[in-house]
């Protein structure tokens, strides 16, 4: 007789609650029932979204209601604020009702992975940190106390104080406001660039691994060619050929970071292409494109998720390096790398100018790395034992 899995034990414990569940708590504080069931990751994220959204509404309700003069950034902030509150409430209530339903489905591999991930406290802490950083970036128009690009030379190089919590830079601009708006730039670059690179790498890796032959050889030689160049040198060379801009940075980072994903996906596909379900698809006469899209790619999704999570942190560091060299986002538009570069001449006196954005980069990259490690352990059956 097989022993019950962690997910099945949790489901049994939920069904056996004498009070019939905590749906009422899900209505009042979404995510709290999941936290009481020790589902720290999902529950903590939902609670953070709910309380953060209510806090913004309570403290900045005038700005939220002043929709007449909204800019695009403010419309994005309002949309994500409303959607976050609605989805957090709806998800928590729906999950509680599903948990209390007498008919329970057999836990899927994704349920098992979620349970294993939830037991990794470091990974859960990293996930909560990432959610908090993205919420702050999305709701920046409501959180930033000043215009990040407004010069005020009468306030230049002010130390952290009650008026400016993180001080001001050499042009009198508020560092906290620039840090928040810079998070939007840096995180957007990391997310979009990784989406481009992972998409390219996944498609090329799947095609190379399944078709093989000269196609595989051609793709892998191209991978070797790109990898042979030092990443930073290649990025600097390509960016230097064009006028640095946000679009150029995203495209360059996306088109130069795909070889790692290609190699990993190719290795997974090579181990899958002789499996029974692929052989059955061939026997039924399915095309190569359909076999790759419908049968192979879903089975390498776990690997792609881990690669993407780890890649975001690496891309943020690369963008910061380019901005530090003056080849990234151009001032006065704030990004973390640009802020570090702007404060490098004041390291011994006005330490906050470079230290604060530098710590933000370290903290964010560390959070993505620990989440990536946690996902790798949770999604790999061999690591779960």
C-alpha positions as a Markdown table, in Angstrom:
| # | Residue | x | y | z |
|---|---|---|---|---|
| 1 | Unk | 0.0 | 0.0 | 0.0 |
| 2 | Unk | 1.4 | 3.3 | -1.0 |
| 3 | Unk | 1.8 | 6.1 | 1.6 |
| 4 | Unk | -0.3 | 9.2 | 1.0 |
| 5 | Unk | 1.4 | 12.2 | -0.6 |
| 6 | Unk | 1.8 | 15.5 | 1.2 |
| 7 | Unk | -0.9 | 17.1 | -1.0 |
| 8 | Unk | -3.4 | 14.2 | -0.2 |
| 9 | Unk | -2.6 | 14.6 | 3.5 |
| 10 | Unk | -3.3 | 18.3 | 3.3 |
| 11 | Unk | -6.6 | 17.7 | 1.4 |
| 12 | Unk | -7.7 | 15.1 | 4.0 |
| 13 | Unk | -6.9 | 17.5 | 6.9 |
| 14 | Unk | -8.9 | 20.3 | 5.2 |
| 15 | Unk | -11.9 | 18.0 | 4.7 |
| 16 | Unk | -11.8 | 16.8 | 8.3 |
| 17 | Unk | -12.1 | 20.3 | 9.9 |
| 18 | Unk | -15.0 | 20.2 | 12.3 |
| 19 | Unk | -15.9 | 23.9 | 11.6 |
| 20 | Unk | -16.7 | 23.2 | 8.0 |
| 21 | Unk | -13.9 | 25.4 | 6.7 |
| 22 | Unk | -12.9 | 29.0 | 6.9 |
| 23 | Unk | -14.8 | 30.5 | 4.0 |
| 24 | Unk | -15.9 | 33.4 | 6.1 |
| 25 | Unk | -12.2 | 34.3 | 6.7 |
| 26 | Unk | -11.6 | 34.2 | 3.0 |
| 27 | Unk | -14.3 | 36.9 | 2.5 |
| 28 | Unk | -12.7 | 39.1 | 5.2 |
| 29 | Unk | -9.0 | 38.6 | 4.6 |
| 30 | Unk | -8.2 | 36.8 | 1.4 |
| 31 | Unk | -5.3 | 34.5 | 1.7 |
| 32 | Unk | -5.5 | 34.0 | 5.4 |
| 33 | Unk | -7.2 | 30.6 | 5.2 |
| 34 | Unk | -4.3 | 29.4 | 3.0 |
| 35 | Unk | -1.8 | 30.7 | 5.5 |
| 36 | Unk | -3.6 | 28.8 | 8.3 |
| 37 | Unk | -3.2 | 25.7 | 6.2 |
| 38 | Unk | 0.6 | 26.5 | 6.0 |
| 39 | Unk | 0.4 | 27.3 | 2.4 |
| 40 | Unk | 2.7 | 30.2 | 3.0 |
| 41 | Unk | 3.6 | 31.1 | -0.6 |
| 42 | Unk | 0.2 | 31.5 | -2.2 |
| 43 | Unk | -1.5 | 32.6 | 0.9 |
| 44 | Unk | 1.2 | 35.2 | 1.7 |
| 45 | Unk | 1.1 | 36.6 | -1.8 |
| 46 | Unk | -2.7 | 37.0 | -1.7 |
| 47 | Unk | -2.6 | 38.7 | 1.7 |
| 48 | Unk | 0.1 | 41.0 | 0.5 |
| 49 | Unk | -1.9 | 42.0 | -2.6 |
| 50 | Unk | -5.1 | 42.5 | -0.5 |
| 51 | Unk | -3.6 | 44.5 | 2.3 |
| 52 | Unk | -1.3 | 46.5 | 0.0 |
| 53 | Unk | -4.2 | 47.4 | -2.2 |
| 54 | Unk | -6.4 | 48.4 | 0.7 |
| 55 | Unk | -3.5 | 50.5 | 2.1 |
| 56 | Unk | -3.0 | 52.3 | -1.2 |
| 57 | Unk | -6.8 | 53.0 | -1.4 |
| 58 | Unk | -6.9 | 54.2 | 2.2 |
| 59 | Unk | -3.8 | 56.5 | 2.1 |
| 60 | Unk | -4.0 | 57.8 | -1.5 |
| 61 | Unk | -7.7 | 57.6 | -2.2 |
| 62 | Unk | -7.7 | 61.2 | -3.6 |
| 63 | Unk | -5.1 | 60.3 | -6.1 |
| 64 | Unk | -6.9 | 57.1 | -7.0 |
| 65 | Unk | -10.2 | 58.8 | -7.6 |
| 66 | Unk | -8.7 | 61.7 | -9.6 |
| 67 | Unk | -9.0 | 59.8 | -12.9 |
| 68 | Unk | -9.5 | 63.0 | -15.0 |
| 69 | Unk | -5.8 | 63.8 | -15.3 |
| 70 | Unk | -4.4 | 60.3 | -15.4 |
| 71 | Unk | -1.3 | 59.5 | -17.4 |
| 72 | Unk | -0.6 | 56.1 | -18.9 |
| 73 | Unk | 1.5 | 55.1 | -15.8 |
| 74 | Unk | -1.4 | 56.0 | -13.6 |
| 75 | Unk | -3.9 | 54.1 | -15.6 |
| 76 | Unk | -1.7 | 51.0 | -15.4 |
| 77 | Unk | -1.4 | 51.5 | -11.6 |
| 78 | Unk | -5.2 | 51.9 | -11.3 |
| 79 | Unk | -5.9 | 48.8 | -13.4 |
| 80 | Unk | -3.5 | 46.6 | -11.6 |
| 81 | Unk | -4.7 | 47.9 | -8.2 |
| 82 | Unk | -8.4 | 47.0 | -9.0 |
| 83 | Unk | -7.5 | 43.7 | -10.7 |
| 84 | Unk | -5.2 | 42.7 | -7.8 |
| 85 | Unk | -8.0 | 43.3 | -5.2 |
| 86 | Unk | -10.7 | 41.5 | -7.3 |
| 87 | Unk | -8.5 | 38.5 | -8.2 |
| 88 | Unk | -7.1 | 38.1 | -4.7 |
| 89 | Unk | -10.6 | 38.1 | -3.1 |
| 90 | Unk | -12.0 | 35.8 | -5.8 |
| 91 | Unk | -9.1 | 33.4 | -5.8 |
| 92 | Unk | -9.2 | 32.9 | -2.0 |
| 93 | Unk | -12.9 | 32.4 | -1.8 |
| 94 | Unk | -12.9 | 30.0 | -4.8 |
| 95 | Unk | -10.0 | 28.0 | -3.4 |
| 96 | Unk | -11.7 | 27.6 | 0.0 |
| 97 | Unk | -15.0 | 26.4 | -1.5 |
| 98 | Unk | -13.1 | 24.0 | -3.7 |
| 99 | Unk | -11.2 | 22.7 | -0.6 |
| 100 | Unk | -14.4 | 22.1 | 1.3 |
| 101 | Unk | -16.1 | 20.3 | -1.6 |
| 102 | Unk | -16.7 | 16.6 | -0.8 |
| 103 | Unk | -15.5 | 15.5 | -4.2 |
| 104 | Unk | -11.8 | 16.0 | -4.4 |
| 105 | Unk | -9.7 | 15.3 | -7.5 |
| 106 | Unk | -6.5 | 13.3 | -7.3 |
| 107 | Unk | -3.6 | 15.7 | -6.7 |
| 108 | Unk | -1.7 | 16.5 | -9.9 |
| 109 | Unk | 2.1 | 16.7 | -10.2 |
| 110 | Unk | 1.7 | 20.5 | -10.1 |
| 111 | Unk | 0.0 | 20.1 | -6.7 |
| 112 | Unk | 2.9 | 18.0 | -5.5 |
| 113 | Unk | 5.4 | 20.6 | -6.7 |
| 114 | Unk | 3.5 | 23.4 | -5.1 |
| 115 | Unk | 3.5 | 21.5 | -1.8 |
| 116 | Unk | 7.3 | 20.9 | -2.0 |
| 117 | Unk | 7.9 | 24.5 | -2.9 |
| 118 | Unk | 5.8 | 25.7 | 0.1 |
| 119 | Unk | 8.1 | 23.7 | 2.5 |
| 120 | Unk | 11.2 | 25.6 | 1.2 |
| 121 | Unk | 11.0 | 28.7 | 3.5 |
| 122 | Unk | 13.8 | 30.5 | 1.8 |
| 123 | Unk | 12.1 | 30.1 | -1.6 |
| 124 | Unk | 8.8 | 31.3 | -0.2 |
| 125 | Unk | 10.5 | 34.3 | 1.3 |
| 126 | Unk | 12.0 | 35.1 | -2.1 |
| 127 | Unk | 8.6 | 34.8 | -3.7 |
| 128 | Unk | 7.0 | 37.2 | -1.2 |
| 129 | Unk | 9.9 | 39.6 | -1.8 |
| 130 | Unk | 9.4 | 39.5 | -5.6 |
| 131 | Unk | 5.7 | 40.0 | -5.3 |
| 132 | Unk | 6.3 | 43.0 | -3.0 |
| 133 | Unk | 8.8 | 44.5 | -5.4 |
| 134 | Unk | 6.5 | 44.1 | -8.4 |
| 135 | Unk | 3.6 | 45.6 | -6.5 |
| 136 | Unk | 5.7 | 48.6 | -5.5 |
| 137 | Unk | 6.7 | 49.0 | -9.1 |
| 138 | Unk | 3.2 | 48.7 | -10.5 |
| 139 | Unk | 1.7 | 51.1 | -7.9 |
| 140 | Unk | 4.6 | 53.6 | -8.0 |
| 141 | Unk | 2.5 | 56.6 | -9.1 |
| 142 | Unk | 0.6 | 56.2 | -5.8 |
| 143 | Unk | 3.7 | 55.5 | -3.7 |
| 144 | Unk | 6.3 | 57.9 | -5.0 |
| 145 | Unk | 6.3 | 61.1 | -2.9 |
| 146 | Unk | 7.9 | 63.3 | -5.6 |
| 147 | Unk | 8.3 | 63.6 | -9.4 |
| 148 | Unk | 11.4 | 61.5 | -10.1 |
| 149 | Unk | 12.7 | 63.8 | -12.8 |
| 150 | Unk | 11.9 | 67.2 | -11.2 |
| 151 | Unk | 15.2 | 69.2 | -10.5 |
| 152 | Unk | 15.4 | 71.3 | -7.4 |
| 153 | Unk | 19.0 | 72.6 | -6.9 |
| 154 | Unk | 18.1 | 74.1 | -3.5 |
| 155 | Unk | 17.7 | 70.5 | -2.2 |
| 156 | Unk | 20.7 | 68.9 | -3.9 |
| 157 | Unk | 22.6 | 66.1 | -2.0 |
| 158 | Unk | 20.4 | 66.2 | 1.1 |
| 159 | Unk | 20.9 | 63.3 | 3.5 |
| 160 | Unk | 18.0 | 61.0 | 4.3 |
| 161 | Unk | 15.5 | 62.8 | 6.4 |
| 162 | Unk | 11.8 | 63.0 | 7.1 |
| 163 | Unk | 11.1 | 65.0 | 3.9 |
| 164 | Unk | 13.3 | 62.7 | 1.7 |
| 165 | Unk | 13.5 | 59.3 | 3.3 |
| 166 | Unk | 16.4 | 58.2 | 1.1 |
| 167 | Unk | 17.9 | 61.7 | 0.5 |
| 168 | Unk | 18.3 | 63.6 | -2.8 |
| 169 | Unk | 20.8 | 63.4 | -5.6 |
| 170 | Unk | 23.1 | 66.1 | -7.1 |
| 171 | Unk | 20.2 | 67.6 | -9.0 |
| 172 | Unk | 17.9 | 67.7 | -6.0 |
| 173 | Unk | 15.7 | 64.8 | -7.2 |
| 174 | Unk | 14.2 | 62.5 | -4.6 |
| 175 | Unk | 16.1 | 59.2 | -4.4 |
| 176 | Unk | 13.1 | 57.2 | -3.1 |
| 177 | Unk | 10.9 | 58.3 | -6.0 |
| 178 | Unk | 13.6 | 57.6 | -8.5 |
| 179 | Unk | 14.2 | 54.2 | -6.9 |
| 180 | Unk | 10.5 | 53.3 | -7.3 |
| 181 | Unk | 10.2 | 54.5 | -10.9 |
| 182 | Unk | 13.6 | 52.9 | -11.6 |
| 183 | Unk | 12.2 | 49.5 | -10.5 |
| 184 | Unk | 9.6 | 49.8 | -13.2 |
| 185 | Unk | 12.3 | 50.2 | -15.8 |
| 186 | Unk | 14.6 | 47.5 | -14.5 |
| 187 | Unk | 11.9 | 44.9 | -13.8 |
| 188 | Unk | 10.2 | 45.6 | -17.2 |
| 189 | Unk | 13.5 | 45.1 | -19.0 |
| 190 | Unk | 14.2 | 41.9 | -17.1 |
| 191 | Unk | 10.8 | 40.4 | -17.7 |
| 192 | Unk | 10.3 | 41.3 | -21.4 |
| 193 | Unk | 13.9 | 40.5 | -22.4 |
| 194 | Unk | 13.7 | 37.1 | -20.6 |
| 195 | Unk | 10.4 | 36.4 | -22.3 |
| 196 | Unk | 12.0 | 37.0 | -25.7 |
| 197 | Unk | 15.1 | 34.9 | -25.0 |
| 198 | Unk | 13.2 | 32.0 | -23.4 |
| 199 | Unk | 10.8 | 31.9 | -26.3 |
| 200 | Unk | 13.6 | 31.8 | -28.8 |
| 201 | Unk | 15.6 | 29.3 | -26.8 |
| 202 | Unk | 12.6 | 27.0 | -26.2 |
| 203 | Unk | 11.6 | 26.9 | -29.9 |
| 204 | Unk | 15.2 | 26.4 | -31.2 |
| 205 | Unk | 15.9 | 23.8 | -28.5 |
| 206 | Unk | 12.8 | 21.8 | -29.2 |
| 207 | Unk | 13.4 | 21.9 | -33.0 |
| 208 | Unk | 17.0 | 20.9 | -32.6 |
| 209 | Unk | 16.3 | 18.1 | -30.2 |
| 210 | Unk | 13.4 | 16.5 | -32.1 |
| 211 | Unk | 14.5 | 16.9 | -35.7 |
| 212 | Unk | 18.2 | 16.2 | -35.1 |
| 213 | Unk | 20.5 | 15.8 | -38.1 |
| 214 | Unk | 21.9 | 18.8 | -39.9 |
| 215 | Unk | 19.2 | 21.1 | -38.3 |
| 216 | Unk | 20.5 | 20.1 | -34.8 |
| 217 | Unk | 24.1 | 20.7 | -35.9 |
| 218 | Unk | 23.4 | 24.1 | -37.4 |
| 219 | Unk | 21.4 | 25.3 | -34.3 |
| 220 | Unk | 24.0 | 24.1 | -31.9 |
| 221 | Unk | 26.9 | 25.6 | -33.8 |
| 222 | Unk | 25.0 | 28.9 | -33.7 |
| 223 | Unk | 24.6 | 28.4 | -29.9 |
| 224 | Unk | 28.4 | 27.8 | -29.6 |
| 225 | Unk | 29.1 | 30.9 | -31.6 |
| 226 | Unk | 27.0 | 33.2 | -29.4 |
| 227 | Unk | 28.3 | 31.6 | -26.2 |
| 228 | Unk | 31.9 | 32.0 | -27.3 |
| 229 | Unk | 31.6 | 35.8 | -27.0 |
| 230 | Unk | 31.8 | 37.3 | -23.4 |
| 231 | Unk | 28.2 | 38.4 | -22.6 |
| 232 | Unk | 29.1 | 41.9 | -21.5 |
| 233 | Unk | 31.5 | 42.6 | -24.4 |
| 234 | Unk | 28.9 | 41.4 | -26.9 |
| 235 | Unk | 26.2 | 43.5 | -25.3 |
| 236 | Unk | 28.4 | 46.6 | -25.2 |
| 237 | Unk | 29.4 | 46.1 | -28.9 |
| 238 | Unk | 25.8 | 45.7 | -30.1 |
| 239 | Unk | 24.4 | 48.5 | -28.0 |
| 240 | Unk | 27.2 | 50.9 | -29.1 |
| 241 | Unk | 26.1 | 50.4 | -32.7 |
| 242 | Unk | 22.7 | 51.9 | -32.0 |
| 243 | Unk | 21.4 | 54.9 | -30.0 |
| 244 | Unk | 20.8 | 53.6 | -26.5 |
| 245 | Unk | 17.1 | 53.4 | -25.6 |
| 246 | Unk | 14.7 | 51.2 | -23.7 |
| 247 | Unk | 13.6 | 49.4 | -26.8 |
| 248 | Unk | 17.2 | 48.7 | -28.0 |
| 249 | Unk | 18.2 | 47.4 | -24.5 |
| 250 | Unk | 15.3 | 45.0 | -24.4 |
| 251 | Unk | 15.8 | 43.7 | -27.9 |
| 252 | Unk | 19.6 | 43.3 | -27.4 |
| 253 | Unk | 19.3 | 41.5 | -24.1 |
| 254 | Unk | 16.5 | 39.3 | -25.4 |
| 255 | Unk | 18.4 | 38.3 | -28.6 |
| 256 | Unk | 21.7 | 37.5 | -26.8 |
| 257 | Unk | 20.5 | 35.5 | -23.8 |
| 258 | Unk | 18.8 | 32.5 | -25.5 |
| 259 | Unk | 21.6 | 30.0 | -25.9 |
| 260 | Unk | 21.3 | 28.7 | -22.3 |
| 261 | Unk | 17.6 | 27.9 | -22.7 |
| 262 | Unk | 18.3 | 26.3 | -26.1 |
| 263 | Unk | 20.8 | 23.8 | -24.6 |
| 264 | Unk | 18.6 | 22.9 | -21.7 |
| 265 | Unk | 15.4 | 22.4 | -23.7 |
| 266 | Unk | 17.3 | 20.4 | -26.4 |
| 267 | Unk | 18.6 | 18.0 | -23.7 |
| 268 | Unk | 15.0 | 17.5 | -22.3 |
| 269 | Unk | 13.6 | 16.9 | -25.8 |
| 270 | Unk | 16.3 | 14.4 | -26.6 |
| 271 | Unk | 15.2 | 12.3 | -23.6 |
| 272 | Unk | 11.5 | 12.6 | -24.5 |
| 273 | Unk | 11.5 | 12.0 | -28.3 |
| 274 | Unk | 11.7 | 8.2 | -27.9 |
| 275 | Unk | 9.0 | 8.0 | -25.2 |
| 276 | Unk | 5.8 | 6.1 | -25.9 |
| 277 | Unk | 3.5 | 9.1 | -26.2 |
| 278 | Unk | 5.8 | 10.6 | -28.9 |
| 279 | Unk | 6.1 | 7.3 | -30.8 |
| 280 | Unk | 2.3 | 7.0 | -30.6 |
| 281 | Unk | 1.9 | 10.5 | -32.1 |
| 282 | Unk | 4.2 | 9.6 | -34.9 |
| 283 | Unk | 2.3 | 6.4 | -35.6 |
| 284 | Unk | -0.9 | 8.4 | -35.8 |
| 285 | Unk | 0.7 | 10.6 | -38.6 |
| 286 | Unk | 0.9 | 13.8 | -36.6 |
| 287 | Unk | 3.1 | 16.5 | -38.1 |
| 288 | Unk | 6.4 | 17.4 | -36.6 |
| 289 | Unk | 5.1 | 20.8 | -35.7 |
| 290 | Unk | 2.1 | 19.3 | -33.9 |
| 291 | Unk | 4.2 | 16.8 | -32.0 |
| 292 | Unk | 6.6 | 19.6 | -30.8 |
| 293 | Unk | 3.8 | 22.0 | -29.9 |
| 294 | Unk | 1.3 | 19.6 | -28.3 |
| 295 | Unk | 3.4 | 16.8 | -26.9 |
| 296 | Unk | 7.0 | 18.0 | -26.3 |
| 297 | Unk | 6.8 | 21.6 | -25.2 |
| 298 | Unk | 4.3 | 21.0 | -22.4 |
| 299 | Unk | 6.7 | 18.4 | -21.0 |
| 300 | Unk | 9.6 | 20.8 | -20.9 |
| 301 | Unk | 7.6 | 23.6 | -19.3 |
| 302 | Unk | 9.0 | 23.0 | -15.8 |
| 303 | Unk | 12.6 | 23.5 | -17.2 |
| 304 | Unk | 11.5 | 26.6 | -19.0 |
| 305 | Unk | 10.0 | 28.1 | -15.9 |
| 306 | Unk | 13.2 | 27.6 | -13.9 |
| 307 | Unk | 15.3 | 29.0 | -16.7 |
| 308 | Unk | 13.1 | 32.1 | -16.9 |
| 309 | Unk | 13.1 | 32.7 | -13.2 |
| 310 | Unk | 16.9 | 32.6 | -12.9 |
| 311 | Unk | 17.3 | 34.5 | -16.2 |
| 312 | Unk | 15.4 | 37.6 | -14.9 |
| 313 | Unk | 17.9 | 38.2 | -12.2 |
| 314 | Unk | 20.8 | 37.8 | -14.6 |
| 315 | Unk | 19.2 | 40.2 | -17.1 |
| 316 | Unk | 18.6 | 42.8 | -14.4 |
| 317 | Unk | 22.3 | 42.7 | -13.5 |
| 318 | Unk | 23.3 | 43.0 | -17.2 |
| 319 | Unk | 21.0 | 46.0 | -17.7 |
| 320 | Unk | 22.5 | 47.6 | -14.6 |
| 321 | Unk | 26.0 | 47.0 | -16.0 |
| 322 | Unk | 25.1 | 48.6 | -19.3 |
| 323 | Unk | 23.5 | 51.6 | -17.6 |
| 324 | Unk | 26.5 | 52.0 | -15.3 |
| 325 | Unk | 28.7 | 52.2 | -18.5 |
| 326 | Unk | 26.4 | 54.8 | -20.0 |
| 327 | Unk | 25.1 | 52.4 | -22.6 |
| 328 | Unk | 21.7 | 51.6 | -21.0 |
| 329 | Unk | 18.7 | 53.7 | -20.1 |
| 330 | Unk | 19.7 | 57.4 | -20.5 |
| 331 | Unk | 19.4 | 60.0 | -17.7 |
| 332 | Unk | 17.2 | 61.6 | -16.5 |
| 333 | Unk | 15.0 | 58.5 | -17.0 |
| 334 | Unk | 15.7 | 56.5 | -13.8 |
| 335 | Unk | 16.9 | 52.9 | -13.7 |
| 336 | Unk | 18.8 | 51.2 | -10.9 |
| 337 | Unk | 22.0 | 51.0 | -13.0 |
| 338 | Unk | 21.8 | 54.6 | -14.0 |
| 339 | Unk | 21.3 | 55.6 | -10.4 |
| 340 | Unk | 24.4 | 53.7 | -9.4 |
| 341 | Unk | 26.4 | 55.4 | -12.1 |
| 342 | Unk | 25.1 | 58.9 | -11.1 |
| 343 | Unk | 26.3 | 58.4 | -7.6 |
| 344 | Unk | 29.7 | 56.9 | -8.2 |
| 345 | Unk | 31.5 | 60.3 | -7.8 |
| 346 | Unk | 30.0 | 60.7 | -4.3 |
| 347 | Unk | 30.6 | 57.3 | -2.8 |
| 348 | Unk | 32.7 | 58.6 | 0.2 |
| 349 | Unk | 30.4 | 61.5 | 1.1 |
| 350 | Unk | 26.8 | 60.9 | -0.2 |
| 351 | Unk | 26.8 | 57.2 | 0.2 |
| 352 | Unk | 23.0 | 56.8 | -0.3 |
| 353 | Unk | 23.2 | 57.7 | -4.0 |
| 354 | Unk | 24.8 | 54.5 | -5.1 |
| 355 | Unk | 24.3 | 52.3 | -2.1 |
| 356 | Unk | 20.5 | 52.3 | -2.1 |
| 357 | Unk | 20.0 | 51.3 | -5.8 |
| 358 | Unk | 22.9 | 48.8 | -5.5 |
| 359 | Unk | 21.2 | 47.1 | -2.6 |
| 360 | Unk | 17.9 | 47.0 | -4.5 |
| 361 | Unk | 19.7 | 45.2 | -7.4 |
| 362 | Unk | 21.3 | 42.7 | -5.0 |
| 363 | Unk | 18.1 | 42.1 | -3.0 |
| 364 | Unk | 16.0 | 41.6 | -6.2 |
| 365 | Unk | 18.5 | 39.3 | -7.9 |
| 366 | Unk | 18.9 | 37.3 | -4.7 |
| 367 | Unk | 15.1 | 36.8 | -4.5 |
| 368 | Unk | 14.9 | 35.6 | -8.1 |
| 369 | Unk | 17.7 | 33.2 | -7.6 |
| 370 | Unk | 16.3 | 31.6 | -4.4 |
| 371 | Unk | 12.9 | 31.3 | -6.1 |
| 372 | Unk | 14.6 | 29.7 | -9.1 |
| 373 | Unk | 16.4 | 27.2 | -6.9 |
| 374 | Unk | 13.2 | 26.4 | -5.1 |
| 375 | Unk | 11.3 | 25.8 | -8.3 |
| 376 | Unk | 14.1 | 23.6 | -9.6 |
| 377 | Unk | 13.8 | 21.4 | -6.5 |
| 378 | Unk | 10.0 | 21.4 | -6.6 |
| 379 | Unk | 9.6 | 20.6 | -10.3 |
| 380 | Unk | 12.2 | 17.9 | -10.6 |
| 381 | Unk | 10.8 | 14.6 | -9.4 |
| 382 | Unk | 14.3 | 13.3 | -8.7 |
| 383 | Unk | 14.9 | 16.2 | -6.2 |
| 384 | Unk | 11.5 | 15.4 | -4.5 |
| 385 | Unk | 12.6 | 11.9 | -3.9 |
